[in-house]
Amino acid sequence: MPNMSLTKVPAEEQEPLVRNQNFLEVTMSYTPDQAVEEARRCLSCKNKPCVAGCPVNVRIPEFIAKVAVGDFKAAYEIISDTNALPCVSGRVCPQENQCEERCVRGIKGEAVAIGRLERFVADWYLKHGNALPEKPQPNGVKVAVVGSGPAGLTCASDLAKRGYAVTVFEAFHTAGGVLVYGIPEFRLPKAIVRSEVDKLKALGVDLRLDVVVGRTITIDELIENGYEAVFIGSGAGLPMFMGIEGENLAGVYSANEYLTRVNLMKAYRNDHDTPLRHSRAVAVVGGGNVAMDAARCAKRMGAEKVYLLYRRDEEEMPARREEVNHAKEEEIDFRLLTNPVRILGNEKGQACQIECMRMRLQAPDESGRRSPKAVPGSNFFLNVDTVIMALGTSPNPLIRSTTPGLETNRKGCLVVDEDTMRTTREGVYAGGDAVTGAATVILAMGAGKKAAQAMDEYLRGKRA
């Protein structure tokens, strides 16, 4: 029987004032009964608008049809045919702006909960099946992947399935890129990332950690060592700052550093001695998902007060609505239309106050966005001992500065052909944040998938 309810089956969550004291996952997975009930809301549209909205083209109506009849294993096989990281994307992908935005059920009511269903299927398989994939027949061709974030993992998986001898070079001591250093445990448990990496290893992928490409070894040296094509998925790890007075004070972090200390270096756990300031009052500057993650982490790390400072209003915030709502529920204090102008320190050189200015939004410009303008004489101060700048990131210049012929744009992002992800160097491809600047996990995965296809065609062409 179809389910014609106008609303999604709700997913259970931890209580806000309980979860803001722990790093356990906030939102629970559907039960089998809930998943079947939600799947029966899908109309199985013939033109499949949801698939067109998915960067990795998951065959959404097909997998949901299997969920609706309780065949979860078949549903997983359909998803994993095009999506190398379903446990990940089911949790952190902004479905509301992609597949679910195009769902016909969303015209009158709520869209089908595609993301929750994808997560359920992936979690079910992890618990009940989780058979590691078989290593494909090797074709004898070596390829290199730089970076083990979502773009690199996806590209490596797709190439390995085609029989290539893939080596992934990762600068950190743990694989996963932004999935392990940037996204908190309460949104993406790291055991899930490890399980996805294990599947990659089962395909025969050679993972080399603590290798900084551009310093330990260059792109040219990789090619000299017999790698016939290279994919660069090195991300965007260079943080941006405002350039205001006081940013060099103790207690001022980039969101990248703060989240890396909390997530990758496990500062939130008592069995790790990662140094991190024990904050009483924190100001997080920014309005994206990274700002929400930093603010929510700061609260869980024991801060009594966490301010979220954003120079526009809530409607203009780039963060997912779910993340904004979760942050509010967890008692993050949103100070909108607010912009810092300087950070003040005490006699020990430690941040102790942040001076801010009120803003007002002007009429929309050509892009449709309303620019903020300072309100004269509106300055005020907040007493804080920690400031976290979550203003975005750009690619590290190391690879481009050590690779002749690799063209970048004015923001330092690698220039690629959008159809093939090919860079200006023959045999070198790139995708994810190294090309777009900081963006979403699923867009990075889509770029890795597109690059793998193009690399395969290129390498086959060399042998024709």
PANU-175178 format. One record per residue: residue in one letter; y, z, x of N, C-alpha, C, O in turn. Coordinates in pm, whole numbers, plus 50000, padded with zeros to 5 digits. Example, Ala and Ser with C-alpha at 12.3 -4.5 7.8 and 13.67 -1.06 7.14 Angstrom:
BEGIN
A494315078051319495505078051230496705078051320496685084651424;S497755070851285498945071451367500035078751290501145080451341;
***
This chain:
BEGIN
M498805000050084500005000050000501255000050088501355008150180;P502224990950061503454991150138504285003550106504205009149997;N505065007750202505955019250185507375013950172507935008950270;M507955014850056509275009150031510385019650040511485017649988;S510105030650105511135040850126512305034850203512105026850294;L513505038750168514715033850235514995041250365515885037350441;T514255051850390514515059850512513265060350600512135059150552;K513495062250728512405063450824511655076550804512205086450755;V510405076450842509655089050850510295097150963510345092351076;P510765109150935511455116951041510495121351151509315123751126;A511025122351271510245127551384510645142051408511825145551401;E509665150451434509925164651457510665166651589510395159551686;E511585176151591512355179251712512345194351736512195202251643;Q512515198051863512755212251895514075216651831514995208651817;E514155229051794515415234551742516485233951852516195236951967;P517715229951817518755227851918519005239652011519135237752132;L519075251851956519415263352040518205269052114518325278452192;V517055263152088515855266152168515745256052281515545259652396;R515885243252246515685232652345516775232452451516525228052563;N518005237252418519045236852521518845247452628519675249152718;Q517715254652617517355264452719516095260252796515635267652882;N515545248452766514335244052836514375229052863515235221952810;F513455224452944513395210252979512205203152915511805192452960;L511655209152810510565202652738511135191352652512325191252619;E510275181852618510745170252545511365174352411510825182852340;V512505168352380513255171952260512575166752134512355174352040;T512255153952131511695147452013510195145852028509715141752134;M509455149051925508005148051929507545134151885508275126951816;S506355130651926505765118051883505265119451739504975130551694;Y505185108251668504595108251534503135113051539502465111551641;T502675118651432501245120651412500655107351366501405098451326;P499325105651372498725093151322499105090151178499405078751144;D499095100351093499435098050951500885093650936501185084650858;Q501785099851012503195095951006503385081551056504155073950998;A502665077951162502785064451217502315054051116502975043751099;V501205056651051500695047250951501685046050835501945035050787;E502215057250791503185057150681504425048950717504895040950637;E504945051050838506135043550881505815028650900506615020050863;A504655025750956504275011750980504205003850850504464991850848;R503875010450742503765003650612505115000350551505184994250445;R506185004450619507535000250576507864986150625508774979750573;C507124981250725507394967950783507004957050683505954957650620;L507874947050670507654935950577506924924250641506614914450572;S506624925150772505944914250846506654900950823506024890950786;C507954900850845508764888750822508214876850901507804878351017;K508214865250839507674853350905508534848951023508004844151124;N509854850451012510734845951121510934856551229511564853751331;K510424868651209510374879251310511704881551382511764880051504;P512754884951311514054887051377514024898251480514774897951577;C513164908251458513084919651551512624915251690513094920451790;V511704905551696511194900951825512314894451906512404896352027;A513164886851837514294880351906515264890651962516004887652056;G515274902651907516164913151956515594921452068516274930252120;C514344918652107513674926552212513764919252346513294907852355;P514334925352449514464918652580513144914952646513114906252733;V512034921452605510734917752663509834911252559508654909052583;N510404908052442509714900352338508364906252296507374899052284;V508354919352273507154925652216506884919352080507804917052002;R505624916552051505234910451922505194921751817504134926751780;I506384925151772506584937451694505834937551561505094947051536;P505974927351475505244928051348503724928551367503014934551286;E503234922151472501784922151497501274936051534500264940551481;F501994942751624501504956051662501664965951548500824974851530;I502744964651470502954973751358501884971651251501454981251187;A501464959251231500404956451134499104963551173498364968151086;K498844964451302497644971651349497804986651328496844993451292;V498994991851350499235006151325499025009251177498465019651143;A499485000351091499405002650947497965004350898497735010850796;V497004998450970495584999850931494845009451023493615010551018;G495605016451109494995026651194494295021651318493555029151382;D494515008951354493885003551475494875004951591495514995151631;F494985016851644495995019851744495685013351879496605009651953;K494415011851911494045005452037494484990752039495034985952137;A494234983851929494674969951919496194968951925496744959551983;A496864978551864498344978751867498834979952011499774973252052;Y498164988852088498564990552229498354977752308499194974052389;E497264971152285496964958752358498014948052330498374940352419;I498484947552207499534937852171500844941352242501504932552298;I501214954152239502464958252305502394955652455503314949752513;S501314960052518501214959252665501034945052716501124942652836;D500784935752626500684921752667502024916652720502064907852807;T503134922152668504454917652713505304928952770506324926352835;N504894941552747505694953052790504884961352889503874967352853;A505334961753014504614969053119504814984053111504054991453173;L505804988853037506145003153036506375008352894507455013552866;P505395007052804505645010852664505925025652642506705029152553;C505305034452722505595048852707507055051852740507655060952684;V507605044052832508985045952874509955040052773510845046952724;S509765027352741510715020652652510685026652512511715026652443;G509535031752469509475038152338510345050452329510705054752219;R510695056252444511525068152447513005065352475513875071252412;V513285056452568514675055252616515345041952579516535040152606;C514615032652520515215019852483516165021752364515805028852269;P517355015752367518275016852252517885007152141518584997352116;Q516785010052074516275000951971517294998251860517314987551799;E518135008351836519105006851727520084995451750520684990351656;N520254991351876521154980251908520394967351937521004957151971;Q519094967551925518284955851961517324952451847517744946851746;C516044955651862515074951551760515384957351623515344950251523;E515704970351618515944976751489517234971851423517354971851301;E518174967651505519424962351451519174949751368519924946751275;R518134942251403517834929751333516774931151225516414921451159;C516274943251206515234945651107515764943450965516814948650929;V515034935750886515444932650749515534945250664516384946050575;R514674954950689514714967350611516034974650631516414982950548;G516724971650740517994978250767519144973250682520224979250683;I518944962350609520014957050523520304966650408521464969250375;K519234971850349519384981750242518554994050279517414995550235;G519145002450357518445014350403518305014450554519035007450624;E517375022250604517155023350748516135013150795515195009750724;A516345008250917515384999050978514055006150999513985018451000;V513004998351015511715004051052511875010951187512585005851274;A511235022351206511365030051330510485023751438509465029451477;I510895012151486510095004551583509895012351711508785012651766;G510945018751759510845026451882509875038051870509065040351960;R509945045351760509035056651740507595051851730506675058551780;L507385040451667506025035051656505495030451791504325032551823;E506355024151870505945020052004505575032252088504565032252159;R506395042552080506105054852154504795060952107503975065152189;F504585061551975503355067351923502125060051978501175066252024;V502165046751973501015038852017500755041252165499605043252206;A501815041052246501655043052391501145057152421500285058952507;D501665067152350501205080952370499755082652326498975089452391;W499415076252212498035077052164497075071352267496015077052295;Y497455059852325496575053552422496465062052549495395063052609;L497575068152588497565076852706496585088452687495965093052783;K496475093252565495615104652535494165100752507493235107752546;H493975089452440492635085952391491965074652468490745073652472;G492755066152528492165054752598492485055652746491685060252827;N493675051052778494225051852914493295046353021493275051253134;A492535036352985491705029853086492615022153182493475014653138;L492425024153311493245016953408492875002253407491694998853391;P493844993453423493554979053419492694974853538492714981153643;E491954964053520491154958653628492014950353721492934943453678;K491704951053850492444943153950492104928353933490934924753935;P493114919853917492864905453898492314898954025492384904654134;Q491784887054009491314879354123492514875654210493454869554159;P492524879154340493694876254424493864861354452492884853954464;N495124857054461495404842954493495844841054637496084829754681;G495934852154714496234851254856497704849754891498034847355008;V498584851054793500024849354818500714862954815500564870554718;K501474866154921502184878854931503594877754874504324868254904;V503984887654792505354888454743505834902854760505034912154759;A507134904454775507734917754793508654921054677509354912354625;V508634933454637509534938554533510304950254593509704959754644;V511624949654588512484960054643512964968954530513754964754445;G512494981354529512884990754425511784992554322511184982754278;S511535005154285510455007854189511005013354058510355021453992;G512205009054022512745012553892512155003453785511194996253813;P512715003453665512124995553556512054980553583511094974153542;A513054974853652513024960553684511914957653784511144948253767;G511854965753890510854963653994509434965853945508534958053976;L509224976653867507884979453815507404968253723506244964353728;T508294963253639507924952453546507594939653622506584933153595;C508444936053717508214924053796506914925153874506114915753876;A506684936553936505474938654015504234937753927503234931753967;S504284943753809503154943353717502814929153675501654925153678;D503834921653636503584907953589503064898953701502214890453677;L503564900853822503094892953935501664896853975500844888254005;A501384909853974500044914454010498994909153912497894905553952;K499354908753783498434903553682498124888753705497104883653659;R499024881853775498804867753807498044865953939497804854653982;G497664876954002496864876054123497614877054254497004875754360;Y498924879254249499694880154373499464893554443499224903754378;A499534893254575499474905554655500884911254661501714906654740;V501154921154578502514926454562502674939354641501854948454632;T503754939954719504134952254786505484956754733506454949054735;V505554969154684506804974754634507364984254740506664993154787;F508604982154776509294990654875510284999654802511194994754734;E510115012654815510945022454745511635031654846510995036854937;A512945033554829513715041654924513415056554911513445063855010;F513135061254789512865075554768511405078854801510605069954829;H511085091654796509725096254823508845095754700507655098854707;T509415091854587508685091154461509015077854392510175073554394;A508035071554333508265058854264508845061254124508555071454061;G509645051854079510175052653943511645049653932512145046853823;G512365050154043513795047154039514535056053942514325068153940;V515405050053862516225057753768515375065453668515835075353610;L514145061053647513275067953552512945082053600512665090853518;V512955084253732512665097753783513905105053832513965117353821;Y514895097953885516055105353935517175106553833518005115553843;G517225097553735518355097253646518115102853507518985109553451;I516935100353451516675104353312515975117853311514935119453374;P516535127653240515975141253244514585142253183514175133953102;E513875152553226512525155353178512475156653027511485152752965;F513525162052965513485164352821513635151352741513415151152620;R513995140552808514005127352743512845118652787512335110652709;L512415120252912511325112052965510505120453063510865121653180;P509405126353018508575134453108508085126153227507645114753211;K508165131953346507835124453466506335121453478505955112253550;A505495129153408504055126153407503805112453346502855105553383;I504665108453252504525095353189504855084253288504185074053293;V505895086453367506255076553469505105075153570504755064153611;R504545086553609503435086153705502245078453649501565071253723;S501985079953520500855072653460501095057753463500155049953481;E502345053553444502655039253449502525034053593502075022753614;V502925041953690502795038053830501315037153868500935028353945;D500485046153815499055045653843498435032553795497555026953860;K498905027653680498395014953628498765003553722497994994053741;L499955004453780500404994353875499504994253999499114983654048;K499185006254048498325007154165496935001454135496304995254221;A496465003754011495144998653974495104983453975494044977453995;L496254977253955496344962653960496334957554104496304945454128;G496364966754199496344962854340497694963054409497804958754523;V498704967954342500044968354401500094978754512499644990054494;D500634974954627500804983854742502204990054734503204982954744;L502255003154716503535010054701503895017054831503165025954876;R505005013154891505445019155017506735027054993507785021354961;L506635040255009507755049154983508555051755110508115048755221;D509745057455092510645061055203510985048855290511135050155412;V511115037355228511505025155299512835020355242512905016455125;V513875020655323515195016255279515395001855324515704999155440;V515204992555231515364978355264516844975755293517714979355214;G517084969455406518444967555455518694976155577519614973555655;R517854986455593517954995055711516594996355780516464992855897;T515585001355708514245002255766513714988455798513124986155904;I513924979255706513524965355721514474956855637514934961355532;T514764944755682515694936055609514934926055523513724924255538;I515654919555433515064908955352514524897755441513424892655419;D515294893955542514854883455634513564887355706512674879055726;E513454900055742512244904655810511034904655716509914902155759;L511274907555590510184906755493509634892455486508424890355487;I510544882855481510134868855475509414864755604508424857455600;E509914869655717509264866655846507864872755852506984867555921;N507654883755779506344890555778505374884555677504314890255651;G505724873155620504774865955535504934867555386504124862355309;Y505974874755342506224875555198506924862655155508014859455202;E506284855355065506764841955031507864841954925508524831754902;A508054853254860509154854954765509494869754757508634878254780;V510744872654725511204886654720511994888754591512824880454553;F511714899854524512504903954408513284916454445512714926154494;I514594916154420515464927654449515774934754318516494929554232;G515244946654304515524955054188515974968754235515444979054192;S516954968754323517374980954392518344989554313518785000054360;G518694985254192519504993654105520974994354144521464986554226;A521655003854083523085005854109523305020754132523605028254040;G523155024754257523205039054288524485043954351524565055454394;L525505035254357526755039154422527715044454315528195036654233;P528005057554315528795063254206530275059954216530815057454324;M530905059854100532345057454092533065070754070532555079854005;F534275071654126535125083354105536485078754052536785066854051;M537295088254008538585084953948539675082854052540665076154026;G539485088754171540545087954271541665097854245542805095554285;I541345108854178542365118854148542295130254250541305131654322;E543325138254254543395149654344542275159554313542025162654197;G541625164454417540635175054401539195170454388538305178654371;E538965157454396537575152654382536695156354502535475155254496;N537335160554612536555164554730536285179454735535755184354835;L536635186754631536405201254629534925204254609534185196354551;A534495215854658533135220554632532975222754482533865228154417;G531825218354429531595219554286531895206954210531725206554088;V532345196354279532565183454215531415174254254531195171754373;Y530705169254156529535160654178529745147054113530495145754017;S529075136954166528855124954087527665128253996526835136654030;A527585121553883526435123753794525145119953864524105126253842;N525195109753948524005105554023523455116954108522255119754107;E524355123454183523895134454269523375146054185522315151654213;Y524135149554082523745161054000522385158753935521505167353941;L522215147053873520965144253804519805142753902518675146553871;T520065137254020519015135954120518535149754165517325151954180;R519455158954185519075172554224518255179354114517275186254141;V518675177253990517975183653878516615177053853515605183853840;N516595163653847515405156553802514405153653915513265158253911;L514855146154013513945142254121513595154054211512455155654253;M514625162354241514415173454334514075186554262513965197054325;K513915185754131513375196654048514155209754059513555220554065;A515475208954061516275221154069516085230153947516385242053954;Y515595224653838515415232653717514165241353721513955249753634;R513325239253823512085246753832512185258053935512765256254042;N511615269453901511685281053990510885279254119511145286154218;D509915270154118509105268254238509705257954334509055254054431;H510945253654307511655244654398512965251454439513635257654357;D513325250054566514545256754613515675246854637516475248554729;T515735236454555516815226554566518165233254542518355239754439;P519095231854635520405238154615521215231354505521365219154504;L521715239254413522575234354306523465245754261523005257054244;R524735242854244525715252854205525305259354072525005252353975;H525305272454068525025279553943526345280853867527175289453898;S526515272353771527815270553706527965279553584527015282253511;R529185283953564529525291453443530145282053340529805282453222;A531085273553388531745264053298531805250453367532215249253482;V531375240153294531235226753351532035216753270532055217353147;A532695207453340533345196053275532635183453319532525180653438;V532145175753222531525162853248532475152153202532905152253087;V532815142853290533785132453259533045119353233532385114053322;G533165114053110532515101553076531995101852934531985112452870;G531555090252884531095089652746529825081552726529505077852613;G529105078852834527865071252824526645080152821526755092452818;N525475073852822524225081552820524095090652941523545101652931;V524595086053056524505094253178525345106953162524945117753205;A526505105653100527345117353075526625127252983526675139353005;M525965122052879525205130852789524095137952865523875149952848;D523375130352949522285136353026522805147353117522205158053127;A523935144753185524485154753277524935167153203524675178353247;A525605165253089526095176653011524925185152959524955197452964;R523905178352909522765185552852521955192552961521395203352939;C521885186453079521235193153193522015205553235521425216053261;A523345204253242524175215553284523975227453190523915238853235;K523875224653062523635235352964522305241952991522195254252988;R521285233953016519945239353043519865246753175519015255353194;M520775243253268520795250053398521545263353392521705269953494;G521995267153272522555280453254524055281353233524585292453223;A524765270053227526215270653205526515276453067525915272552967;E527465285653063527855291452935528665281552852528565281352729;K529455273452921530315263852851530215250352920530335249453042;V529995239752841529975226152895530905217552812530715215852691;Y531935212052878532885203152812532505188552842532105185252954;L532635180152742532445165752762533825159352744534345159052633;L534415154352853535765148652849535665133452843535085127152931;Y536255127552739536205112952723537555108052674538125113752581;R538055097652737539445093452710539605085252582540725082552540;R538505081152521538575074352392537995083352283537705095052307;D537825077852161537255086052055535745083652045535175075452118;E535115090751954533655090051945533155076151908532095071851954;E533895069251825533505055751784533415046251903532625036751901;E534215048752005534255040152123533215044052228533055037052328;M532535055052207531575059852307530425050052326529835045652227;P530085046552451528955037652474527585044452463526565037552457;A527555057552460526275064752452525575062052320526215059052219;R524245063252321523465061752199523865072752099524155083952139;R523865069351971524215079251869523275091251874523695102651858;E522005088451895521015099351901521355109152012521255121351993;E521775103952129522095112752241523365120752214523465132452249;V524345114252150525585121252113525275132552016525735143752033;N524485129451913524145139651812523355151051875523595162751844;H522415147751962521635158352028522545167352112522385179552112;A523485161252183524395169052266525245178452181525435190052217;K525755173452070526555182051981525735193651927526195205051924;E524515190651886523635201051833523355211751937523135223451904;E523365207752065523065217152174524305224452224524275230652330;E525385223652149526635230952174527405225852295528055233552365;I527325212852320528235206552416529575204952347529635199952235;D530645209152412531995208952355532655195552385533075193152498;F532735186752285533325173452302534845174452296535415178852196;R535495170452404536965169552407537315154752417537435149252527;L537485148352304537755134052299539245131352317540075140452304;L539565118752346540955114752372541565123952478542695128652466;T540775126352581541155135552689540835129052823539735123952842;N541785129252916541575123153047541995132753158543115137853155;P541135135253257541515143853369542605137253455542635125053471;V543495145553508544515140253600544415146653739544885140753836;R543815158553749543555164553880542605176453865542465182253757;I541965179853977541075191353981541685201454077542055197854189;L541785213854036542395224154119541315232954181540265235254121;G541585237654303540635246054373541195259754405542405261954399;N540295268854439540715282154481540875282654633540785272354700;E541105294654687541355296054831540125292754915540235290755036;K538955292054853537725288554924537395273554917536355269154966;G538285265954856538045251554843537055247954735536415237454739;Q536915256954636535985254554526536745251254399537795257054371;A536215241854321536855238154195536945250354104535995258054092;C538105252254041538265263553950538975259753820538915267053721;Q539645248153820540325243453699540375228053700540325221753805;I540465222353581540715208053570541905206053477541935211453366;E542885198353524544055195253442543815182153370543405172253430;C544075182253239543815170453157545065166353079546025173953069;M545015154353026546105148952947545525143052819544475136652820;R546195145152710545765139352584546075124352583547035119652644;M545225116952510545375102452503545475098152357545055105352266;R546025086452336545975080152204545525065752220545805059352322;L544835060652120544325047052128545335037252072545945039551968;Q545495026152143546385015552100545635005452013544425006851990;A546344995351967545714985051885544654977651967544784976752089;P543594972551904542544965351977543094953552057543984946452011;D542564951552179542964940252260542094928152227541394928152126;E542124917752313541384905552286539874907952278539164900852207;S539404917852352537974920852351537574928852227536384930652201;G538564933452152538284941452033538264956352059538094964351966;R538444960352187538404974552220539814980152227540744973252268;R539974992552188541284999152187541485006652319540685015252354;S542535003452388542805009752517543505023252497544345024652408;P543145033152580543795046152569545135046452644545285039952747;K546075053852591547385055452654547725070252657547525077352559;A548245074752771548555088952787549675093352694550625085952670;V549555105652641550595111652558551475120152650551005130352701;P552725116452671553595123952763553715138652723553845141952605;G553675147452824553885161752800552715168852734552875179852682;S551545162452734550395168352663549405175152757548295178452716;N549795177152881548865182752980548385196752942549125204752886;F547095199352974546545212752952545455215053057545025205753125;F545015227653069544065231253174542785237253112542835244153009;L541675234553176540405240753141539875248053264539855242553374;N539445260453245538865267953355537395263853372536555266753287;V537105257153482535735252653510535435255053658536335255053741;D534165256853689533795258253830532965246353880532615245553998;T532655237153788531895225253823532435213253746532715214253626;V532585202053814533015189653750532005178753787531665177053904;I531525171553686530555160753707531165147753661531505146253544;M531305138253753531895125253722530805115353681529995111153764;A530795111753553529815102353500530545089753454530615086653335;L531095082653552531995071353525531345057753549532015047453541;G530055057753578529375045253606529035044053753529465052053835;T528255033653784527815031253921527855016453951527965008053861;S527785013354079527714999454123526624998254229526205008454285;P526154986054258525074984554357525514988954496526654986854537;N524584995154568524814998654707524994985754789524214976454770;P525974985054877526234972554952525244969755065525364959555132;L524274978655089523424977455207522654964255211522654957455314;I522014960655102521204948355103522084936055118521774927155198;R523164935355043524004923355052524674922055189524934910955235;S524954933355254525614932755384524654929255497525094925655607;T523354930255472522374927155576521564914655545520584911555613;T521974907355442521234895355401522184883455394522864881655293;P522244875155499523114863455498522774854055382521604851655351;G523824848755320523624838955214523364844655077523134837254982;L523404857955066523174864454938524534867054873525274875954915;E524854859254771526194859854712526304871154610525374873954535;T527464877754611527744888254512529064885454443529874877554492;N529284891954328530554890354258531534901054303531234908854394;R532684901654241533744910954285533354925654266533954934454326;K532344928154182531884941854160530734945554252530194956554245;G530364936154340529274938954432527894936454375526884939754438;C527824930654255526544927554193526024914054243526804904854265;L524724912854259524134900454306524304889454202524124891654082;V524654877554250524834865954162523484859054145522824855754243;V523084856954019521804850553992521974839753885522954839553811;D521004830853880520884821553769520274829253653519174834653667;E520934829953540520494838653431519164834553370518484842853310;D518784822053384517514817453328516324820953416515224823153366;T516554821353547515434823553640515594836053725514644840053792;M516764842353724517064854053807517014850653956516854859554040;R517154837853990517164833454129518524836054190519544833054129;T518554841754311519814844254381520234831754457519624821154441;T521254833054538521724821654618520894819654744521164810454822;R519884827954763518924825954873517614820654817517084826254722;E517104810054874515844804454827514724814854839514594821554942;G513944815954734512804825054734513174839454709512294848154708;V514444842254688514894856054663515434856954521516314849254482;Y514904866254445515264868254305515774882554287515544891154372;A516464885054178517014898454157517184901054008517294891653928;G517194913753971517404917353831517664932153814517534939853909;G518014935953693518334949953665519754953253706520624944553711;D519984966153735521344970853764521934964753890523154964553905;A521104959753982521614953154103522364940454067523174935454145;V522084935153948522734922853900523794925853794524874919953796;T523484934953704524374937453590525314949253611526254951053533;G525084957453714525704970553718524914979453623523934975053563;A525324991953609524565001453528524394996453386525374993953316;A523144994953343522824990353208521594997853159521305008853206;T520864992053063519744999253003518424996153072518274985953140;V517475005153052516135003553108515484990753056514884983253133;I515584988252926514894976852867515494963652915514754953852930;L516794963052939517394950752993516894948253135516664936853174;A516734958953212516184957653347514744952653341514344944253421;M513984957853246512614953353230512564938553194511724931053245;G513464934453105513514920353066513834911453184513274900553196;A514734915953272515084908153392513904907253487513644896653544;G513174918353504512004918153591510934908653539510274901853618;K510774908253409509784899353347510184884753366509344876353401;K511444881853344511934868053360511814863453505511454852053532;A512124872553598512034869153740510594866353782510334857053858;A509644874453732508244872353767507764858553724507054851853798;Q508164854453605507804841153557508374830253647507674820753683;A509654831753685510304821753770509714821653910509554810953970;M509384833353963508784834154097507414827454098507064820454194;D506654829553992505344823253982505484807953982504744800954051;E506424802853905506644788353900507094783054035506654772354078;Y507964790354103508454786454235507304785854336507174776154411;L506484796154338505394796854435504304786554406503694781054498;R504064783954279503104773454246503644759854287502894751154332;G504964758154272505584745554310505494742954461505354731554504;K505564753654540505464752254685504094747254727503944740954832;R503084750054645501724746254680501254733554611500144728754635;A502094728154526501694715954452501654703854545501334692854502;
***
